Amino acid sequence: MEVPPNTDRFYFRQLLSGRDFATSDPIAQQMVNFVYVIGDRSTSECVLIDPAYSVNELLDIVEGEGMRVTGILATHFHADHIGGNLMGHHLEGVATLLDRIDCPVHVQRDETPWVTRTSGLTVDQLVQHSGGDKVRVGDIDITLVHTPGHTPGSQCFHVDGRLVSGDTLFLDGCGRTDFPGSDPAAMYDSLQTLAAMPDGTIVFPGHHYSPPASATIDSIRHNNYVYQPHTKEQWLAMFAGS
């Protein structure tokens, strides 16, 4: 599968923790989180999706390519995506990043109480959204897709034929539904929402759990076992509590 090239205007980067940044951090190497950068080259503006671990290093990478971070998009509140406490380990994240730059942090409104409890961010630092809202970076619109299930306010980002799917949908499998705030029934519905994306939409997940780093939604519908059950009842029988 070929990933569409960046156009003269559209800027897109997929960065892997433990490989492209935070290379000496064993937790980053173990968790294999992806961080994404979406921007408009004509204005040099960009947003970071789920910056965690060595956030100053991420900013250095982006600024080294002549881009300026004007916002943060959070797929969900877990510490490996936006910073906070992970099993007794403090992970650097958005709160540290805001010490260096002043920019809005875009979250789904159902995620707000979870984000403020775990990340060190306050409500006044957040821009709260509903599904279907758009965040503009330069002249590029990013559509926010509310996908509850892994967490109440999980969201994905649809732009230029690409879907950044966070921990809602992986190339193989989906996010766990046995964590605080998870909802297996909501996850089924969210997976159907993503399955309805146009053929050819390229899915970029929140973790590098499969050998490829991206895949089309039509290939995922065909190959990912989470799409094998044909009804919600069958899906819940297989996945509730997993």
ChimeraX commands (.cxc) that place a marker at each C-alpha (Angstrom):
marker #1 position 0.00,0.00,0.00 radius 0.5
marker #1 position 1.28,3.43,-0.99 radius 0.5
marker #1 position 0.81,6.35,1.38 radius 0.5
marker #1 position -0.18,9.51,-0.52 radius 0.5
marker #1 position 2.77,11.88,-0.72 radius 0.5
marker #1 position 2.72,15.22,1.02 radius 0.5
marker #1 position 1.56,17.90,-1.39 radius 0.5
marker #1 position 3.31,21.23,-1.66 radius 0.5
marker #1 position 0.87,22.49,0.94 radius 0.5
marker #1 position -0.20,19.50,3.05 radius 0.5
marker #1 position 2.31,18.38,5.69 radius 0.5
marker #1 position 1.96,15.02,7.42 radius 0.5
marker #1 position 4.43,13.08,9.56 radius 0.5
marker #1 position 4.18,9.85,11.53 radius 0.5
marker #1 position 6.80,9.64,14.31 radius 0.5
marker #1 position 7.43,6.51,16.39 radius 0.5
marker #1 position 8.41,6.73,20.04 radius 0.5
marker #1 position 11.62,4.90,20.87 radius 0.5
marker #1 position 12.77,5.12,17.25 radius 0.5
marker #1 position 12.27,8.65,15.91 radius 0.5
marker #1 position 12.35,10.35,19.30 radius 0.5
marker #1 position 12.82,9.33,22.96 radius 0.5
marker #1 position 15.26,6.71,21.71 radius 0.5
marker #1 position 16.80,6.14,25.15 radius 0.5
marker #1 position 13.45,5.78,26.94 radius 0.5
marker #1 position 12.66,2.09,27.60 radius 0.5
marker #1 position 8.96,2.82,28.18 radius 0.5
marker #1 position 8.73,4.63,24.85 radius 0.5
marker #1 position 10.44,1.69,23.19 radius 0.5
marker #1 position 8.02,-0.75,24.82 radius 0.5
marker #1 position 4.82,1.21,24.21 radius 0.5
marker #1 position 5.62,2.07,20.54 radius 0.5
marker #1 position 3.29,5.06,20.39 radius 0.5
marker #1 position 2.89,7.03,17.21 radius 0.5
marker #1 position 2.81,10.82,17.29 radius 0.5
marker #1 position 1.43,12.63,14.24 radius 0.5
marker #1 position 2.08,16.06,12.79 radius 0.5
marker #1 position -0.42,17.67,10.43 radius 0.5
marker #1 position 0.23,21.08,8.94 radius 0.5
marker #1 position 0.03,23.63,6.17 radius 0.5
marker #1 position 3.40,24.32,4.59 radius 0.5
marker #1 position 2.20,27.61,3.12 radius 0.5
marker #1 position 1.61,29.06,6.59 radius 0.5
marker #1 position 4.19,26.89,8.41 radius 0.5
marker #1 position 1.51,26.02,10.99 radius 0.5
marker #1 position 0.99,22.50,12.34 radius 0.5
marker #1 position -0.69,20.53,15.10 radius 0.5
marker #1 position 0.72,17.63,17.10 radius 0.5
marker #1 position -1.45,14.58,17.78 radius 0.5
marker #1 position -0.77,12.78,21.09 radius 0.5
marker #1 position 2.65,14.21,21.99 radius 0.5
marker #1 position 4.20,12.26,24.86 radius 0.5
marker #1 position 7.60,11.14,26.15 radius 0.5
marker #1 position 10.30,13.57,24.95 radius 0.5
marker #1 position 8.05,16.46,23.93 radius 0.5
marker #1 position 10.84,19.00,23.56 radius 0.5
marker #1 position 12.52,16.64,21.13 radius 0.5
marker #1 position 9.26,16.47,19.16 radius 0.5
marker #1 position 9.13,20.26,19.02 radius 0.5
marker #1 position 12.74,20.37,17.86 radius 0.5
marker #1 position 11.96,17.93,15.03 radius 0.5
marker #1 position 9.00,19.98,13.85 radius 0.5
marker #1 position 10.74,23.32,14.17 radius 0.5
marker #1 position 13.76,21.90,12.36 radius 0.5
marker #1 position 11.51,21.40,9.34 radius 0.5
marker #1 position 10.38,25.00,9.43 radius 0.5
marker #1 position 6.99,24.34,11.04 radius 0.5
marker #1 position 5.41,26.02,14.05 radius 0.5
marker #1 position 3.09,24.16,16.45 radius 0.5
marker #1 position -0.20,26.03,16.88 radius 0.5
marker #1 position -2.28,23.32,18.56 radius 0.5
marker #1 position -2.46,19.90,20.15 radius 0.5
marker #1 position -5.02,17.22,19.33 radius 0.5
marker #1 position -5.60,14.45,21.88 radius 0.5
marker #1 position -7.13,11.14,20.85 radius 0.5
marker #1 position -7.77,10.22,24.52 radius 0.5
marker #1 position -6.52,10.74,28.05 radius 0.5
marker #1 position -4.16,7.80,28.61 radius 0.5
marker #1 position -0.69,8.81,29.77 radius 0.5
marker #1 position 1.19,7.22,26.89 radius 0.5
marker #1 position -0.67,9.62,24.58 radius 0.5
marker #1 position -0.71,12.94,26.47 radius 0.5
marker #1 position 1.46,12.37,29.54 radius 0.5
marker #1 position 0.73,11.56,33.16 radius 0.5
marker #1 position 1.04,8.51,35.38 radius 0.5
marker #1 position 1.47,5.11,33.74 radius 0.5
marker #1 position 1.67,2.28,36.27 radius 0.5
marker #1 position 3.74,4.39,38.67 radius 0.5
marker #1 position 5.90,5.97,35.97 radius 0.5
marker #1 position 5.49,9.66,35.15 radius 0.5
marker #1 position 5.43,10.25,31.41 radius 0.5
marker #1 position 6.20,13.67,30.01 radius 0.5
marker #1 position 3.43,15.05,27.86 radius 0.5
marker #1 position 1.26,18.00,26.93 radius 0.5
marker #1 position 1.64,19.82,30.27 radius 0.5
marker #1 position 5.41,19.98,29.75 radius 0.5
marker #1 position 5.00,21.00,26.13 radius 0.5
marker #1 position 2.85,23.97,27.17 radius 0.5
marker #1 position 5.76,25.25,29.25 radius 0.5
marker #1 position 7.53,25.94,25.95 radius 0.5
marker #1 position 4.69,26.96,23.64 radius 0.5
marker #1 position 1.27,28.48,24.26 radius 0.5
marker #1 position -1.38,26.74,22.17 radius 0.5
marker #1 position -4.86,25.22,22.55 radius 0.5
marker #1 position -5.34,21.55,23.42 radius 0.5
marker #1 position -8.30,20.06,21.55 radius 0.5
marker #1 position -10.19,17.26,23.32 radius 0.5
marker #1 position -13.58,15.61,22.98 radius 0.5
marker #1 position -15.82,17.10,25.68 radius 0.5
marker #1 position -16.64,13.70,27.27 radius 0.5
marker #1 position -12.91,13.25,27.83 radius 0.5
marker #1 position -12.42,16.51,29.72 radius 0.5
marker #1 position -12.80,15.22,33.32 radius 0.5
marker #1 position -10.45,12.32,32.59 radius 0.5
marker #1 position -7.84,14.57,30.98 radius 0.5
marker #1 position -7.82,17.02,33.87 radius 0.5
marker #1 position -7.55,14.24,36.47 radius 0.5
marker #1 position -4.60,12.51,34.88 radius 0.5
marker #1 position -2.51,14.91,32.77 radius 0.5
marker #1 position -1.82,18.00,34.88 radius 0.5
marker #1 position -3.87,20.13,32.47 radius 0.5
marker #1 position -6.67,22.42,33.61 radius 0.5
marker #1 position -10.05,23.00,31.96 radius 0.5
marker #1 position -9.07,26.49,30.82 radius 0.5
marker #1 position -6.21,24.99,28.79 radius 0.5
marker #1 position -8.61,22.77,26.83 radius 0.5
marker #1 position -10.86,23.38,23.84 radius 0.5
marker #1 position -13.79,20.98,24.17 radius 0.5
marker #1 position -15.34,19.55,21.01 radius 0.5
marker #1 position -18.21,17.44,19.78 radius 0.5
marker #1 position -17.99,14.86,17.02 radius 0.5
marker #1 position -18.08,16.46,13.59 radius 0.5
marker #1 position -16.28,19.62,14.69 radius 0.5
marker #1 position -13.37,20.78,12.57 radius 0.5
marker #1 position -10.01,22.11,13.69 radius 0.5
marker #1 position -8.27,24.32,11.15 radius 0.5
marker #1 position -4.49,24.45,10.79 radius 0.5
marker #1 position -3.56,27.04,8.20 radius 0.5
marker #1 position -6.15,26.45,5.49 radius 0.5
marker #1 position -6.48,22.70,6.21 radius 0.5
marker #1 position -9.54,21.37,8.01 radius 0.5
marker #1 position -9.24,18.32,10.28 radius 0.5
marker #1 position -12.56,16.62,11.07 radius 0.5
marker #1 position -12.98,15.23,14.59 radius 0.5
marker #1 position -14.73,11.85,14.81 radius 0.5
marker #1 position -16.04,10.89,18.26 radius 0.5
marker #1 position -15.34,7.18,18.83 radius 0.5
marker #1 position -16.18,6.23,22.44 radius 0.5
marker #1 position -15.41,2.73,23.67 radius 0.5
marker #1 position -11.77,2.63,24.67 radius 0.5
marker #1 position -12.48,5.79,26.68 radius 0.5
marker #1 position -15.63,7.96,26.84 radius 0.5
marker #1 position -14.18,10.76,24.73 radius 0.5
marker #1 position -11.87,8.91,22.37 radius 0.5
marker #1 position -11.69,10.70,19.03 radius 0.5
marker #1 position -10.11,10.13,15.64 radius 0.5
marker #1 position -9.00,12.69,13.06 radius 0.5
marker #1 position -9.94,12.61,9.38 radius 0.5
marker #1 position -8.00,14.73,6.90 radius 0.5
marker #1 position -6.90,14.43,3.27 radius 0.5
marker #1 position -7.90,10.78,2.88 radius 0.5
marker #1 position -6.17,9.82,6.11 radius 0.5
marker #1 position -7.64,8.72,9.44 radius 0.5
marker #1 position -5.56,9.00,12.61 radius 0.5
marker #1 position -7.37,6.39,14.71 radius 0.5
marker #1 position -5.66,6.56,18.10 radius 0.5
marker #1 position -6.46,3.51,20.21 radius 0.5
marker #1 position -9.92,3.03,18.75 radius 0.5
marker #1 position -8.78,0.98,15.76 radius 0.5
marker #1 position -5.47,-0.73,15.14 radius 0.5
marker #1 position -4.50,-2.48,11.92 radius 0.5
marker #1 position -5.05,-5.73,13.84 radius 0.5
marker #1 position -7.44,-5.47,16.77 radius 0.5
marker #1 position -8.83,-2.46,18.60 radius 0.5
marker #1 position -8.34,-0.66,21.90 radius 0.5
marker #1 position -9.07,-2.51,25.13 radius 0.5
marker #1 position -12.53,-2.16,26.66 radius 0.5
marker #1 position -11.79,-3.28,30.22 radius 0.5
marker #1 position -10.24,-0.03,31.44 radius 0.5
marker #1 position -11.98,2.59,33.61 radius 0.5
marker #1 position -14.33,4.50,31.33 radius 0.5
marker #1 position -14.37,1.82,28.65 radius 0.5
marker #1 position -17.62,0.62,27.06 radius 0.5
marker #1 position -17.64,-2.49,24.83 radius 0.5
marker #1 position -21.03,-1.67,23.27 radius 0.5
marker #1 position -19.89,1.85,22.41 radius 0.5
marker #1 position -16.69,0.43,20.93 radius 0.5
marker #1 position -18.69,-1.75,18.56 radius 0.5
marker #1 position -20.63,1.29,17.34 radius 0.5
marker #1 position -17.45,3.32,16.94 radius 0.5
marker #1 position -15.80,0.57,14.91 radius 0.5
marker #1 position -18.80,0.58,12.58 radius 0.5
marker #1 position -18.46,4.35,12.20 radius 0.5
marker #1 position -14.86,3.92,11.11 radius 0.5
marker #1 position -15.70,0.98,8.85 radius 0.5
marker #1 position -18.02,3.31,6.93 radius 0.5
marker #1 position -15.11,5.54,5.92 radius 0.5
marker #1 position -14.57,5.62,2.13 radius 0.5
marker #1 position -12.51,2.82,0.58 radius 0.5
marker #1 position -8.91,3.89,0.23 radius 0.5
marker #1 position -8.92,5.92,3.45 radius 0.5
marker #1 position -5.53,5.24,5.04 radius 0.5
marker #1 position -5.65,4.41,8.74 radius 0.5
marker #1 position -2.78,5.55,10.94 radius 0.5
marker #1 position -3.08,3.92,14.40 radius 0.5
marker #1 position -1.94,5.06,17.82 radius 0.5
marker #1 position 0.59,2.23,18.26 radius 0.5
marker #1 position 2.95,0.27,16.03 radius 0.5
marker #1 position 1.44,-3.11,16.91 radius 0.5
marker #1 position 1.62,-4.54,13.37 radius 0.5
marker #1 position 4.53,-4.73,10.91 radius 0.5
marker #1 position 3.02,-2.10,8.58 radius 0.5
marker #1 position 2.59,1.39,9.96 radius 0.5
marker #1 position -0.68,2.07,8.12 radius 0.5
marker #1 position -3.31,0.32,6.00 radius 0.5
marker #1 position -6.45,1.17,4.06 radius 0.5
marker #1 position -9.78,0.92,5.83 radius 0.5
marker #1 position -11.05,-1.55,3.24 radius 0.5
marker #1 position -8.16,-3.92,3.90 radius 0.5
marker #1 position -8.72,-3.55,7.66 radius 0.5
marker #1 position -12.42,-4.33,7.27 radius 0.5
marker #1 position -11.42,-7.51,5.42 radius 0.5
marker #1 position -8.50,-8.65,7.58 radius 0.5
marker #1 position -9.00,-7.31,11.13 radius 0.5
marker #1 position -10.67,-9.88,13.39 radius 0.5
marker #1 position -12.71,-7.20,15.17 radius 0.5
marker #1 position -14.81,-6.96,12.01 radius 0.5
marker #1 position -15.55,-10.69,11.81 radius 0.5
marker #1 position -18.70,-10.68,14.03 radius 0.5
marker #1 position -21.77,-9.70,12.01 radius 0.5
marker #1 position -23.91,-8.31,14.86 radius 0.5
marker #1 position -23.37,-6.32,18.02 radius 0.5
marker #1 position -24.50,-9.33,20.07 radius 0.5
marker #1 position -21.84,-11.52,18.44 radius 0.5
marker #1 position -19.25,-8.83,18.95 radius 0.5
marker #1 position -20.07,-8.40,22.63 radius 0.5
marker #1 position -19.96,-12.16,23.17 radius 0.5
marker #1 position -16.41,-12.17,21.79 radius 0.5
marker #1 position -14.99,-8.89,23.06 radius 0.5
marker #1 position -16.86,-7.59,26.10 radius 0.5
marker #1 position -14.36,-7.44,28.95 radius 0.5
marker #1 position -11.34,-7.70,26.66 radius 0.5
marker link #1:1,2 radius 0.2
marker link #1:2,3 radius 0.2
marker link #1:3,4 radius 0.2
marker link #1:4,5 radius 0.2
marker link #1:5,6 radius 0.2
marker link #1:6,7 radius 0.2
marker link #1:7,8 radius 0.2
marker link #1:8,9 radius 0.2
marker link #1:9,10 radius 0.2
marker link #1:10,11 radius 0.2
marker link #1:11,12 radius 0.2
marker link #1:12,13 radius 0.2
marker link #1:13,14 radius 0.2
marker link #1:14,15 radius 0.2
marker link #1:15,16 radius 0.2
marker link #1:16,17 radius 0.2
marker link #1:17,18 radius 0.2
marker link #1:18,19 radius 0.2
marker link #1:19,20 radius 0.2
marker link #1:20,21 radius 0.2
marker link #1:21,22 radius 0.2
marker link #1:22,23 radius 0.2
marker link #1:23,24 radius 0.2
marker link #1:24,25 radius 0.2
marker link #1:25,26 radius 0.2
marker link #1:26,27 radius 0.2
marker link #1:27,28 radius 0.2
marker link #1:28,29 radius 0.2
marker link #1:29,30 radius 0.2
marker link #1:30,31 radius 0.2
marker link #1:31,32 radius 0.2
marker link #1:32,33 radius 0.2
marker link #1:33,34 radius 0.2
marker link #1:34,35 radius 0.2
marker link #1:35,36 radius 0.2
marker link #1:36,37 radius 0.2
marker link #1:37,38 radius 0.2
marker link #1:38,39 radius 0.2
marker link #1:39,40 radius 0.2
marker link #1:40,41 radius 0.2
marker link #1:41,42 radius 0.2
marker link #1:42,43 radius 0.2
marker link #1:43,44 radius 0.2
marker link #1:44,45 radius 0.2
marker link #1:45,46 radius 0.2
marker link #1:46,47 radius 0.2
marker link #1:47,48 radius 0.2
marker link #1:48,49 radius 0.2
marker link #1:49,50 radius 0.2
marker link #1:50,51 radius 0.2
marker link #1:51,52 radius 0.2
marker link #1:52,53 radius 0.2
marker link #1:53,54 radius 0.2
marker link #1:54,55 radius 0.2
marker link #1:55,56 radius 0.2
marker link #1:56,57 radius 0.2
marker link #1:57,58 radius 0.2
marker link #1:58,59 radius 0.2
marker link #1:59,60 radius 0.2
marker link #1:60,61 radius 0.2
marker link #1:61,62 radius 0.2
marker link #1:62,63 radius 0.2
marker link #1:63,64 radius 0.2
marker link #1:64,65 radius 0.2
marker link #1:65,66 radius 0.2
marker link #1:66,67 radius 0.2
marker link #1:67,68 radius 0.2
marker link #1:68,69 radius 0.2
marker link #1:69,70 radius 0.2
marker link #1:70,71 radius 0.2
marker link #1:71,72 radius 0.2
marker link #1:72,73 radius 0.2
marker link #1:73,74 radius 0.2
marker link #1:74,75 radius 0.2
marker link #1:75,76 radius 0.2
marker link #1:76,77 radius 0.2
marker link #1:77,78 radius 0.2
marker link #1:78,79 radius 0.2
marker link #1:79,80 radius 0.2
marker link #1:80,81 radius 0.2
marker link #1:81,82 radius 0.2
marker link #1:82,83 radius 0.2
marker link #1:83,84 radius 0.2
marker link #1:84,85 radius 0.2
marker link #1:85,86 radius 0.2
marker link #1:86,87 radius 0.2
marker link #1:87,88 radius 0.2
marker link #1:88,89 radius 0.2
marker link #1:89,90 radius 0.2
marker link #1:90,91 radius 0.2
marker link #1:91,92 radius 0.2
marker link #1:92,93 radius 0.2
marker link #1:93,94 radius 0.2
marker link #1:94,95 radius 0.2
marker link #1:95,96 radius 0.2
marker link #1:96,97 radius 0.2
marker link #1:97,98 radius 0.2
marker link #1:98,99 radius 0.2
marker link #1:99,100 radius 0.2
marker link #1:100,101 radius 0.2
marker link #1:101,102 radius 0.2
marker link #1:102,103 radius 0.2
marker link #1:103,104 radius 0.2
marker link #1:104,105 radius 0.2
marker link #1:105,106 radius 0.2
marker link #1:106,107 radius 0.2
marker link #1:107,108 radius 0.2
marker link #1:108,109 radius 0.2
marker link #1:109,110 radius 0.2
marker link #1:110,111 radius 0.2
marker link #1:111,112 radius 0.2
marker link #1:112,113 radius 0.2
marker link #1:113,114 radius 0.2
marker link #1:114,115 radius 0.2
marker link #1:115,116 radius 0.2
marker link #1:116,117 radius 0.2
marker link #1:117,118 radius 0.2
marker link #1:118,119 radius 0.2
marker link #1:119,120 radius 0.2
marker link #1:120,121 radius 0.2
marker link #1:121,122 radius 0.2
marker link #1:122,123 radius 0.2
marker link #1:123,124 radius 0.2
marker link #1:124,125 radius 0.2
marker link #1:125,126 radius 0.2
marker link #1:126,127 radius 0.2
marker link #1:127,128 radius 0.2
marker link #1:128,129 radius 0.2
marker link #1:129,130 radius 0.2
marker link #1:130,131 radius 0.2
marker link #1:131,132 radius 0.2
marker link #1:132,133 radius 0.2
marker link #1:133,134 radius 0.2
marker link #1:134,135 radius 0.2
marker link #1:135,136 radius 0.2
marker link #1:136,137 radius 0.2
marker link #1:137,138 radius 0.2
marker link #1:138,139 radius 0.2
marker link #1:139,140 radius 0.2
marker link #1:140,141 radius 0.2
marker link #1:141,142 radius 0.2
marker link #1:142,143 radius 0.2
marker link #1:143,144 radius 0.2
marker link #1:144,145 radius 0.2
marker link #1:145,146 radius 0.2
marker link #1:146,147 radius 0.2
marker link #1:147,148 radius 0.2
marker link #1:148,149 radius 0.2
marker link #1:149,150 radius 0.2
marker link #1:150,151 radius 0.2
marker link #1:151,152 radius 0.2
marker link #1:152,153 radius 0.2
marker link #1:153,154 radius 0.2
marker link #1:154,155 radius 0.2
marker link #1:155,156 radius 0.2
marker link #1:156,157 radius 0.2
marker link #1:157,158 radius 0.2
marker link #1:158,159 radius 0.2
marker link #1:159,160 radius 0.2
marker link #1:160,161 radius 0.2
marker link #1:161,162 radius 0.2
marker link #1:162,163 radius 0.2
marker link #1:163,164 radius 0.2
marker link #1:164,165 radius 0.2
marker link #1:165,166 radius 0.2
marker link #1:166,167 radius 0.2
marker link #1:167,168 radius 0.2
marker link #1:168,169 radius 0.2
marker link #1:169,170 radius 0.2
marker link #1:170,171 radius 0.2
marker link #1:171,172 radius 0.2
marker link #1:172,173 radius 0.2
marker link #1:173,174 radius 0.2
marker link #1:174,175 radius 0.2
marker link #1:175,176 radius 0.2
marker link #1:176,177 radius 0.2
marker link #1:177,178 radius 0.2
marker link #1:178,179 radius 0.2
marker link #1:179,180 radius 0.2
marker link #1:180,181 radius 0.2
marker link #1:181,182 radius 0.2
marker link #1:182,183 radius 0.2
marker link #1:183,184 radius 0.2
marker link #1:184,185 radius 0.2
marker link #1:185,186 radius 0.2
marker link #1:186,187 radius 0.2
marker link #1:187,188 radius 0.2
marker link #1:188,189 radius 0.2
marker link #1:189,190 radius 0.2
marker link #1:190,191 radius 0.2
marker link #1:191,192 radius 0.2
marker link #1:192,193 radius 0.2
marker link #1:193,194 radius 0.2
marker link #1:194,195 radius 0.2
marker link #1:195,196 radius 0.2
marker link #1:196,197 radius 0.2
marker link #1:197,198 radius 0.2
marker link #1:198,199 radius 0.2
marker link #1:199,200 radius 0.2
marker link #1:200,201 radius 0.2
marker link #1:201,202 radius 0.2
marker link #1:202,203 radius 0.2
marker link #1:203,204 radius 0.2
marker link #1:204,205 radius 0.2
marker link #1:205,206 radius 0.2
marker link #1:206,207 radius 0.2
marker link #1:207,208 radius 0.2
marker link #1:208,209 radius 0.2
marker link #1:209,210 radius 0.2
marker link #1:210,211 radius 0.2
marker link #1:211,212 radius 0.2
marker link #1:212,213 radius 0.2
marker link #1:213,214 radius 0.2
marker link #1:214,215 radius 0.2
marker link #1:215,216 radius 0.2
marker link #1:216,217 radius 0.2
marker link #1:217,218 radius 0.2
marker link #1:218,219 radius 0.2
marker link #1:219,220 radius 0.2
marker link #1:220,221 radius 0.2
marker link #1:221,222 radius 0.2
marker link #1:222,223 radius 0.2
marker link #1:223,224 radius 0.2
marker link #1:224,225 radius 0.2
marker link #1:225,226 radius 0.2
marker link #1:226,227 radius 0.2
marker link #1:227,228 radius 0.2
marker link #1:228,229 radius 0.2
marker link #1:229,230 radius 0.2
marker link #1:230,231 radius 0.2
marker link #1:231,232 radius 0.2
marker link #1:232,233 radius 0.2
marker link #1:233,234 radius 0.2
marker link #1:234,235 radius 0.2
marker link #1:235,236 radius 0.2
marker link #1:236,237 radius 0.2
marker link #1:237,238 radius 0.2
marker link #1:238,239 radius 0.2
marker link #1:239,240 radius 0.2
marker link #1:240,241 radius 0.2
marker link #1:241,242 radius 0.2
view
